[in-house]
Amino acid sequence: MASPLLALVLSFFIPGLGQFYTGQLLKAVALFVLAAVFAALSSVVIGIPLYLIVWLYSMYDAYTAAQKRG
């Protein structure tokens, strides 16, 4: 049984880690890679909002996926 709160906290610290915890391995890798690319682009202004979008989506998705796995 997956804890929604733990999945949210894991994704808060590392985008994609909550998806890994809930068993969504491909989505976890994709979110982690996207977050890393956008973090690298943070020196260019466009990277910051894109990173924030991926980060927030990662937390939301991890929480809802853990709720569904219940």
PDB file of N, CA, C and O in Angstrom:
ATOM      1  N   MET A   1       0.843  -1.171   0.000  1.00  0.00           N
ATOM      2  CA  MET A   1       0.000   0.000   0.000  1.00  0.00           C
ATOM      3  C   MET A   1       0.888   1.235   0.000  1.00  0.00           C
ATOM      4  O   MET A   1       1.765   1.382   0.852  1.00  0.00           O
ATOM      5  N   ALA A   2       0.658   2.109  -0.949  1.00  0.00           N
ATOM      6  CA  ALA A   2       1.465   3.318  -1.102  1.00  0.00           C
ATOM      7  C   ALA A   2       0.841   4.470  -0.318  1.00  0.00           C
ATOM      8  O   ALA A   2      -0.373   4.668  -0.346  1.00  0.00           O
ATOM      9  N   SER A   3       1.670   5.210   0.367  1.00  0.00           N
ATOM     10  CA  SER A   3       1.214   6.372   1.122  1.00  0.00           C
ATOM     11  C   SER A   3       1.231   7.603   0.215  1.00  0.00           C
ATOM     12  O   SER A   3       2.283   7.963  -0.314  1.00  0.00           O
ATOM     13  N   PRO A   4       0.066   8.259   0.027  1.00  0.00           N
ATOM     14  CA  PRO A   4       0.036   9.460  -0.814  1.00  0.00           C
ATOM     15  C   PRO A   4       0.939  10.578  -0.286  1.00  0.00           C
ATOM     16  O   PRO A   4       1.590  11.271  -1.068  1.00  0.00           O
ATOM     17  N   LEU A   5       0.979  10.751   1.024  1.00  0.00           N
ATOM     18  CA  LEU A   5       1.811  11.807   1.601  1.00  0.00           C
ATOM     19  C   LEU A   5       3.292  11.537   1.370  1.00  0.00           C
ATOM     20  O   LEU A   5       4.050  12.453   1.051  1.00  0.00           O
ATOM     21  N   LEU A   6       3.704  10.288   1.531  1.00  0.00           N
ATOM     22  CA  LEU A   6       5.110   9.947   1.290  1.00  0.00           C
ATOM     23  C   LEU A   6       5.465  10.144  -0.181  1.00  0.00           C
ATOM     24  O   LEU A   6       6.544  10.647  -0.496  1.00  0.00           O
ATOM     25  N   ALA A   7       4.569   9.754  -1.078  1.00  0.00           N
ATOM     26  CA  ALA A   7       4.812   9.949  -2.512  1.00  0.00           C
ATOM     27  C   ALA A   7       4.961  11.438  -2.829  1.00  0.00           C
ATOM     28  O   ALA A   7       5.822  11.820  -3.623  1.00  0.00           O
ATOM     29  N   LEU A   8       4.133  12.272  -2.218  1.00  0.00           N
ATOM     30  CA  LEU A   8       4.210  13.724  -2.423  1.00  0.00           C
ATOM     31  C   LEU A   8       5.540  14.267  -1.915  1.00  0.00           C
ATOM     32  O   LEU A   8       6.187  15.061  -2.598  1.00  0.00           O
ATOM     33  N   VAL A   9       5.944  13.853  -0.743  1.00  0.00           N
ATOM     34  CA  VAL A   9       7.201  14.339  -0.149  1.00  0.00           C
ATOM     35  C   VAL A   9       8.404  13.889  -0.982  1.00  0.00           C
ATOM     36  O   VAL A   9       9.337  14.664  -1.196  1.00  0.00           O
ATOM     37  N   LEU A  10       8.384  12.653  -1.445  1.00  0.00           N
ATOM     38  CA  LEU A  10       9.491  12.169  -2.272  1.00  0.00           C
ATOM     39  C   LEU A  10       9.620  12.992  -3.546  1.00  0.00           C
ATOM     40  O   LEU A  10      10.728  13.338  -3.955  1.00  0.00           O
ATOM     41  N   SER A  11       8.481  13.308  -4.180  1.00  0.00           N
ATOM     42  CA  SER A  11       8.519  14.108  -5.403  1.00  0.00           C
ATOM     43  C   SER A  11       8.860  15.562  -5.115  1.00  0.00           C
ATOM     44  O   SER A  11       9.361  16.266  -5.991  1.00  0.00           O
ATOM     45  N   PHE A  12       8.592  16.016  -3.896  1.00  0.00           N
ATOM     46  CA  PHE A  12       8.971  17.378  -3.522  1.00  0.00           C
ATOM     47  C   PHE A  12      10.488  17.519  -3.568  1.00  0.00           C
ATOM     48  O   PHE A  12      11.010  18.519  -4.061  1.00  0.00           O
ATOM     49  N   PHE A  13      11.185  16.525  -3.057  1.00  0.00           N
ATOM     50  CA  PHE A  13      12.642  16.606  -3.009  1.00  0.00           C
ATOM     51  C   PHE A  13      13.305  16.257  -4.336  1.00  0.00           C
ATOM     52  O   PHE A  13      14.273  16.905  -4.735  1.00  0.00           O
ATOM     53  N   ILE A  14      12.794  15.243  -5.019  1.00  0.00           N
ATOM     54  CA  ILE A  14      13.354  14.848  -6.315  1.00  0.00           C
ATOM     55  C   ILE A  14      12.193  14.525  -7.252  1.00  0.00           C
ATOM     56  O   ILE A  14      11.507  13.522  -7.057  1.00  0.00           O
ATOM     57  N   PRO A  15      11.963  15.359  -8.265  1.00  0.00           N
ATOM     58  CA  PRO A  15      10.875  15.071  -9.199  1.00  0.00           C
ATOM     59  C   PRO A  15      11.046  13.684  -9.828  1.00  0.00           C
ATOM     60  O   PRO A  15      12.112  13.343 -10.341  1.00  0.00           O
ATOM     61  N   GLY A  16       9.977  12.905  -9.773  1.00  0.00           N
ATOM     62  CA  GLY A  16      10.013  11.547 -10.314  1.00  0.00           C
ATOM     63  C   GLY A  16      10.187  10.469  -9.255  1.00  0.00           C
ATOM     64  O   GLY A  16       9.862   9.307  -9.496  1.00  0.00           O
ATOM     65  N   LEU A  17      10.691  10.837  -8.097  1.00  0.00           N
ATOM     66  CA  LEU A  17      10.917   9.838  -7.051  1.00  0.00           C
ATOM     67  C   LEU A  17       9.596   9.293  -6.501  1.00  0.00           C
ATOM     68  O   LEU A  17       9.512   8.116  -6.148  1.00  0.00           O
ATOM     69  N   GLY A  18       8.577  10.132  -6.427  1.00  0.00           N
ATOM     70  CA  GLY A  18       7.263   9.667  -5.991  1.00  0.00           C
ATOM     71  C   GLY A  18       6.658   8.684  -6.988  1.00  0.00           C
ATOM     72  O   GLY A  18       5.992   7.726  -6.593  1.00  0.00           O
ATOM     73  N   GLN A  19       6.887   8.918  -8.275  1.00  0.00           N
ATOM     74  CA  GLN A  19       6.408   7.991  -9.298  1.00  0.00           C
ATOM     75  C   GLN A  19       7.156   6.661  -9.195  1.00  0.00           C
ATOM     76  O   GLN A  19       6.563   5.598  -9.378  1.00  0.00           O
ATOM     77  N   PHE A  20       8.435   6.719  -8.907  1.00  0.00           N
ATOM     78  CA  PHE A  20       9.217   5.499  -8.703  1.00  0.00           C
ATOM     79  C   PHE A  20       8.657   4.715  -7.520  1.00  0.00           C
ATOM     80  O   PHE A  20       8.533   3.491  -7.576  1.00  0.00           O
ATOM     81  N   TYR A  21       8.323   5.427  -6.461  1.00  0.00           N
ATOM     82  CA  TYR A  21       7.752   4.813  -5.261  1.00  0.00           C
ATOM     83  C   TYR A  21       6.414   4.134  -5.562  1.00  0.00           C
ATOM     84  O   TYR A  21       6.114   3.079  -5.003  1.00  0.00           O
ATOM     85  N   THR A  22       5.616   4.735  -6.440  1.00  0.00           N
ATOM     86  CA  THR A  22       4.302   4.162  -6.762  1.00  0.00           C
ATOM     87  C   THR A  22       4.374   3.148  -7.896  1.00  0.00           C
ATOM     88  O   THR A  22       3.343   2.608  -8.297  1.00  0.00           O
ATOM     89  N   GLY A  23       5.557   2.878  -8.419  1.00  0.00           N
ATOM     90  CA  GLY A  23       5.719   1.843  -9.427  1.00  0.00           C
ATOM     91  C   GLY A  23       5.613   2.313 -10.866  1.00  0.00           C
ATOM     92  O   GLY A  23       5.549   1.484 -11.773  1.00  0.00           O
ATOM     93  N   GLN A  24       5.593   3.599 -11.100  1.00  0.00           N
ATOM     94  CA  GLN A  24       5.515   4.144 -12.452  1.00  0.00           C
ATOM     95  C   GLN A  24       6.931   4.465 -12.931  1.00  0.00           C
ATOM     96  O   GLN A  24       7.344   5.625 -12.941  1.00  0.00           O
ATOM     97  N   LEU A  25       7.660   3.438 -13.322  1.00  0.00           N
ATOM     98  CA  LEU A  25       9.087   3.597 -13.586  1.00  0.00           C
ATOM     99  C   LEU A  25       9.381   4.468 -14.800  1.00  0.00           C
ATOM    100  O   LEU A  25      10.257   5.330 -14.733  1.00  0.00           O
ATOM    101  N   LEU A  26       8.675   4.268 -15.905  1.00  0.00           N
ATOM    102  CA  LEU A  26       8.940   5.082 -17.094  1.00  0.00           C
ATOM    103  C   LEU A  26       8.594   6.549 -16.857  1.00  0.00           C
ATOM    104  O   LEU A  26       9.332   7.440 -17.279  1.00  0.00           O
ATOM    105  N   LYS A  27       7.483   6.795 -16.189  1.00  0.00           N
ATOM    106  CA  LYS A  27       7.100   8.172 -15.890  1.00  0.00           C
ATOM    107  C   LYS A  27       8.115   8.804 -14.934  1.00  0.00           C
ATOM    108  O   LYS A  27       8.422   9.990 -15.052  1.00  0.00           O
ATOM    109  N   ALA A  28       8.629   8.023 -13.998  1.00  0.00           N
ATOM    110  CA  ALA A  28       9.626   8.532 -13.053  1.00  0.00           C
ATOM    111  C   ALA A  28      10.889   8.979 -13.781  1.00  0.00           C
ATOM    112  O   ALA A  28      11.414  10.061 -13.518  1.00  0.00           O
ATOM    113  N   VAL A  29      11.368   8.150 -14.689  1.00  0.00           N
ATOM    114  CA  VAL A  29      12.572   8.496 -15.446  1.00  0.00           C
ATOM    115  C   VAL A  29      12.318   9.733 -16.313  1.00  0.00           C
ATOM    116  O   VAL A  29      13.158  10.630 -16.381  1.00  0.00           O
ATOM    117  N   ALA A  30      11.169   9.775 -16.967  1.00  0.00           N
ATOM    118  CA  ALA A  30      10.855  10.918 -17.839  1.00  0.00           C
ATOM    119  C   ALA A  30      10.787  12.214 -17.041  1.00  0.00           C
ATOM    120  O   ALA A  30      11.340  13.226 -17.470  1.00  0.00           O
ATOM    121  N   LEU A  31      10.122  12.205 -15.888  1.00  0.00           N
ATOM    122  CA  LEU A  31      10.024  13.423 -15.076  1.00  0.00           C
ATOM    123  C   LEU A  31      11.381  13.839 -14.520  1.00  0.00           C
ATOM    124  O   LEU A  31      11.690  15.030 -14.462  1.00  0.00           O
ATOM    125  N   PHE A  32      12.190  12.869 -14.112  1.00  0.00           N
ATOM    126  CA  PHE A  32      13.510  13.193 -13.594  1.00  0.00           C
ATOM    127  C   PHE A  32      14.381  13.822 -14.682  1.00  0.00           C
ATOM    128  O   PHE A  32      15.061  14.818 -14.436  1.00  0.00           O
ATOM    129  N   VAL A  33      14.361  13.245 -15.877  1.00  0.00           N
ATOM    130  CA  VAL A  33      15.163  13.780 -16.980  1.00  0.00           C
ATOM    131  C   VAL A  33      14.679  15.175 -17.367  1.00  0.00           C
ATOM    132  O   VAL A  33      15.485  16.083 -17.569  1.00  0.00           O
ATOM    133  N   LEU A  34      13.355  15.341 -17.469  1.00  0.00           N
ATOM    134  CA  LEU A  34      12.821  16.675 -17.789  1.00  0.00           C
ATOM    135  C   LEU A  34      13.234  17.702 -16.736  1.00  0.00           C
ATOM    136  O   LEU A  34      13.646  18.811 -17.076  1.00  0.00           O
ATOM    137  N   ALA A  35      13.125  17.336 -15.472  1.00  0.00           N
ATOM    138  CA  ALA A  35      13.502  18.262 -14.403  1.00  0.00           C
ATOM    139  C   ALA A  35      14.987  18.602 -14.480  1.00  0.00           C
ATOM    140  O   ALA A  35      15.368  19.756 -14.279  1.00  0.00           O
ATOM    141  N   ALA A  36      15.823  17.618 -14.768  1.00  0.00           N
ATOM    142  CA  ALA A  36      17.266  17.875 -14.869  1.00  0.00           C
ATOM    143  C   ALA A  36      17.580  18.795 -16.042  1.00  0.00           C
ATOM    144  O   ALA A  36      18.407  19.699 -15.921  1.00  0.00           O
ATOM    145  N   VAL A  37      16.924  18.567 -17.179  1.00  0.00           N
ATOM    146  CA  VAL A  37      17.150  19.415 -18.349  1.00  0.00           C
ATOM    147  C   VAL A  37      16.702  20.842 -18.063  1.00  0.00           C
ATOM    148  O   VAL A  37      17.422  21.793 -18.370  1.00  0.00           O
ATOM    149  N   PHE A  38      15.520  20.997 -17.478  1.00  0.00           N
ATOM    150  CA  PHE A  38      15.018  22.339 -17.205  1.00  0.00           C
ATOM    151  C   PHE A  38      15.815  23.031 -16.107  1.00  0.00           C
ATOM    152  O   PHE A  38      15.955  24.254 -16.122  1.00  0.00           O
ATOM    153  N   ALA A  39      16.340  22.262 -15.155  1.00  0.00           N
ATOM    154  CA  ALA A  39      17.208  22.859 -14.133  1.00  0.00           C
ATOM    155  C   ALA A  39      18.493  23.365 -14.774  1.00  0.00           C
ATOM    156  O   ALA A  39      19.001  24.424 -14.406  1.00  0.00           O
ATOM    157  N   ALA A  40      19.021  22.604 -15.740  1.00  0.00           N
ATOM    158  CA  ALA A  40      20.221  23.046 -16.446  1.00  0.00           C
ATOM    159  C   ALA A  40      19.937  24.301 -17.264  1.00  0.00           C
ATOM    160  O   ALA A  40      20.818  25.139 -17.455  1.00  0.00           O
ATOM    161  N   LEU A  41      18.704  24.422 -17.744  1.00  0.00           N
ATOM    162  CA  LEU A  41      18.330  25.606 -18.524  1.00  0.00           C
ATOM    163  C   LEU A  41      17.925  26.790 -17.645  1.00  0.00           C
ATOM    164  O   LEU A  41      17.507  27.827 -18.161  1.00  0.00           O
ATOM    165  N   SER A  42      18.044  26.645 -16.342  1.00  0.00           N
ATOM    166  CA  SER A  42      17.613  27.730 -15.463  1.00  0.00           C
ATOM    167  C   SER A  42      18.476  28.976 -15.609  1.00  0.00           C
ATOM    168  O   SER A  42      18.069  30.063 -15.199  1.00  0.00           O
ATOM    169  N   SER A  43      19.656  28.831 -16.185  1.00  0.00           N
ATOM    170  CA  SER A  43      20.462  30.017 -16.465  1.00  0.00           C
ATOM    171  C   SER A  43      19.810  30.838 -17.576  1.00  0.00           C
ATOM    172  O   SER A  43      20.030  32.044 -17.688  1.00  0.00           O
ATOM    173  N   VAL A  44      19.008  30.163 -18.391  1.00  0.00           N
ATOM    174  CA  VAL A  44      18.180  30.838 -19.377  1.00  0.00           C
ATOM    175  C   VAL A  44      16.805  30.931 -18.735  1.00  0.00           C
ATOM    176  O   VAL A  44      16.332  29.949 -18.164  1.00  0.00           O
ATOM    177  N   VAL A  45      16.167  32.057 -18.811  1.00  0.00           N
ATOM    178  CA  VAL A  45      14.939  32.312 -18.063  1.00  0.00           C
ATOM    179  C   VAL A  45      13.856  31.260 -18.309  1.00  0.00           C
ATOM    180  O   VAL A  45      13.079  30.979 -17.396  1.00  0.00           O
ATOM    181  N   ILE A  46      13.772  30.673 -19.491  1.00  0.00           N
ATOM    182  CA  ILE A  46      12.711  29.726 -19.809  1.00  0.00           C
ATOM    183  C   ILE A  46      12.792  28.454 -18.974  1.00  0.00           C
ATOM    184  O   ILE A  46      11.776  27.788 -18.776  1.00  0.00           O
ATOM    185  N   GLY A  47      13.958  28.105 -18.485  1.00  0.00           N
ATOM    186  CA  GLY A  47      14.117  26.878 -17.710  1.00  0.00           C
ATOM    187  C   GLY A  47      13.406  26.908 -16.373  1.00  0.00           C
ATOM    188  O   GLY A  47      12.939  25.873 -15.899  1.00  0.00           O
ATOM    189  N   ILE A  48      13.315  28.076 -15.757  1.00  0.00           N
ATOM    190  CA  ILE A  48      12.727  28.171 -14.417  1.00  0.00           C
ATOM    191  C   ILE A  48      11.234  27.835 -14.416  1.00  0.00           C
ATOM    192  O   ILE A  48      10.823  26.972 -13.640  1.00  0.00           O
ATOM    193  N   PRO A  49      10.401  28.474 -15.249  1.00  0.00           N
ATOM    194  CA  PRO A  49       8.977  28.108 -15.211  1.00  0.00           C
ATOM    195  C   PRO A  49       8.718  26.678 -15.683  1.00  0.00           C
ATOM    196  O   PRO A  49       7.805  26.023 -15.182  1.00  0.00           O
ATOM    197  N   LEU A  50       9.497  26.190 -16.629  1.00  0.00           N
ATOM    198  CA  LEU A  50       9.308  24.815 -17.088  1.00  0.00           C
ATOM    199  C   LEU A  50       9.667  23.821 -15.995  1.00  0.00           C
ATOM    200  O   LEU A  50       8.980  22.814 -15.823  1.00  0.00           O
ATOM    201  N   TYR A  51      10.734  24.092 -15.256  1.00  0.00           N
ATOM    202  CA  TYR A  51      11.105  23.233 -14.129  1.00  0.00           C
ATOM    203  C   TYR A  51       9.995  23.230 -13.079  1.00  0.00           C
ATOM    204  O   TYR A  51       9.634  22.174 -12.558  1.00  0.00           O
ATOM    205  N   LEU A  52       9.456  24.408 -12.769  1.00  0.00           N
ATOM    206  CA  LEU A  52       8.393  24.497 -11.766  1.00  0.00           C
ATOM    207  C   LEU A  52       7.160  23.711 -12.188  1.00  0.00           C
ATOM    208  O   LEU A  52       6.516  23.076 -11.353  1.00  0.00           O
ATOM    209  N   ILE A  53       6.823  23.747 -13.471  1.00  0.00           N
ATOM    210  CA  ILE A  53       5.682  22.990 -13.976  1.00  0.00           C
ATOM    211  C   ILE A  53       5.911  21.492 -13.789  1.00  0.00           C
ATOM    212  O   ILE A  53       5.025  20.782 -13.313  1.00  0.00           O
ATOM    213  N   VAL A  54       7.092  21.014 -14.162  1.00  0.00           N
ATOM    214  CA  VAL A  54       7.415  19.593 -14.014  1.00  0.00           C
ATOM    215  C   VAL A  54       7.414  19.205 -12.541  1.00  0.00           C
ATOM    216  O   VAL A  54       6.909  18.140 -12.186  1.00  0.00           O
ATOM    217  N   TRP A  55       7.962  20.041 -11.689  1.00  0.00           N
ATOM    218  CA  TRP A  55       8.045  19.772 -10.252  1.00  0.00           C
ATOM    219  C   TRP A  55       6.654  19.672  -9.626  1.00  0.00           C
ATOM    220  O   TRP A  55       6.366  18.735  -8.882  1.00  0.00           O
ATOM    221  N   LEU A  56       5.799  20.642  -9.933  1.00  0.00           N
ATOM    222  CA  LEU A  56       4.443  20.628  -9.390  1.00  0.00           C
ATOM    223  C   LEU A  56       3.631  19.447  -9.919  1.00  0.00           C
ATOM    224  O   LEU A  56       2.902  18.805  -9.162  1.00  0.00           O
ATOM    225  N   TYR A  57       3.754  19.159 -11.219  1.00  0.00           N
ATOM    226  CA  TYR A  57       3.047  18.017 -11.791  1.00  0.00           C
ATOM    227  C   TYR A  57       3.521  16.715 -11.155  1.00  0.00           C
ATOM    228  O   TYR A  57       2.717  15.823 -10.884  1.00  0.00           O
ATOM    229  N   SER A  58       4.809  16.608 -10.920  1.00  0.00           N
ATOM    230  CA  SER A  58       5.371  15.401 -10.321  1.00  0.00           C
ATOM    231  C   SER A  58       4.767  15.156  -8.942  1.00  0.00           C
ATOM    232  O   SER A  58       4.412  14.026  -8.609  1.00  0.00           O
ATOM    233  N   MET A  59       4.652  16.204  -8.148  1.00  0.00           N
ATOM    234  CA  MET A  59       4.069  16.053  -6.813  1.00  0.00           C
ATOM    235  C   MET A  59       2.592  15.673  -6.901  1.00  0.00           C
ATOM    236  O   MET A  59       2.142  14.765  -6.202  1.00  0.00           O
ATOM    237  N   TYR A  60       1.842  16.361  -7.753  1.00  0.00           N
ATOM    238  CA  TYR A  60       0.413  16.077  -7.906  1.00  0.00           C
ATOM    239  C   TYR A  60       0.187  14.649  -8.400  1.00  0.00           C
ATOM    240  O   TYR A  60      -0.645  13.922  -7.857  1.00  0.00           O
ATOM    241  N   ASP A  61       0.921  14.257  -9.417  1.00  0.00           N
ATOM    242  CA  ASP A  61       0.750  12.928 -10.001  1.00  0.00           C
ATOM    243  C   ASP A  61       1.135  11.830  -9.009  1.00  0.00           C
ATOM    244  O   ASP A  61       0.450  10.811  -8.923  1.00  0.00           O
ATOM    245  N   ALA A  62       2.204  12.020  -8.271  1.00  0.00           N
ATOM    246  CA  ALA A  62       2.623  11.018  -7.286  1.00  0.00           C
ATOM    247  C   ALA A  62       1.553  10.853  -6.212  1.00  0.00           C
ATOM    248  O   ALA A  62       1.241   9.732  -5.810  1.00  0.00           O
ATOM    249  N   TYR A  63       0.997  11.952  -5.755  1.00  0.00           N
ATOM    250  CA  TYR A  63      -0.040  11.906  -4.721  1.00  0.00           C
ATOM    251  C   TYR A  63      -1.286  11.183  -5.220  1.00  0.00           C
ATOM    252  O   TYR A  63      -1.814  10.307  -4.535  1.00  0.00           O
ATOM    253  N   THR A  64      -1.755  11.546  -6.408  1.00  0.00           N
ATOM    254  CA  THR A  64      -2.975  10.927  -6.930  1.00  0.00           C
ATOM    255  C   THR A  64      -2.755   9.459  -7.293  1.00  0.00           C
ATOM    256  O   THR A  64      -3.660   8.643  -7.119  1.00  0.00           O
ATOM    257  N   ALA A  65      -1.574   9.111  -7.792  1.00  0.00           N
ATOM    258  CA  ALA A  65      -1.285   7.715  -8.122  1.00  0.00           C
ATOM    259  C   ALA A  65      -1.242   6.862  -6.863  1.00  0.00           C
ATOM    260  O   ALA A  65      -1.716   5.726  -6.865  1.00  0.00           O
ATOM    261  N   ALA A  66      -0.677   7.402  -5.787  1.00  0.00           N
ATOM    262  CA  ALA A  66      -0.635   6.648  -4.525  1.00  0.00           C
ATOM    263  C   ALA A  66      -2.035   6.486  -3.947  1.00  0.00           C
ATOM    264  O   ALA A  66      -2.338   5.448  -3.358  1.00  0.00           O
ATOM    265  N   GLN A  67      -2.887   7.483  -4.101  1.00  0.00           N
ATOM    266  CA  GLN A  67      -4.268   7.357  -3.638  1.00  0.00           C
ATOM    267  C   GLN A  67      -4.994   6.246  -4.391  1.00  0.00           C
ATOM    268  O   GLN A  67      -5.740   5.472  -3.793  1.00  0.00           O
ATOM    269  N   LYS A  68      -4.775   6.170  -5.696  1.00  0.00           N
ATOM    270  CA  LYS A  68      -5.439   5.151  -6.513  1.00  0.00           C
ATOM    271  C   LYS A  68      -4.956   3.756  -6.143  1.00  0.00           C
ATOM    272  O   LYS A  68      -5.736   2.805  -6.163  1.00  0.00           O
ATOM    273  N   ARG A  69      -3.674   3.626  -5.803  1.00  0.00           N
ATOM    274  CA  ARG A  69      -3.130   2.319  -5.437  1.00  0.00           C
ATOM    275  C   ARG A  69      -3.608   1.891  -4.067  1.00  0.00           C
ATOM    276  O   ARG A  69      -3.646   0.703  -3.745  1.00  0.00           O
ATOM    277  N   GLY A  70      -3.981   2.898  -3.249  1.00  0.00           N
ATOM    278  CA  GLY A  70      -4.572   2.730  -1.953  1.00  0.00           C
ATOM    279  C   GLY A  70      -4.163   1.585  -1.191  1.00  0.00           C
ATOM    280  O   GLY A  70      -4.636   1.387  -0.071  1.00  0.00           O
TER     281      GLY A  70
END
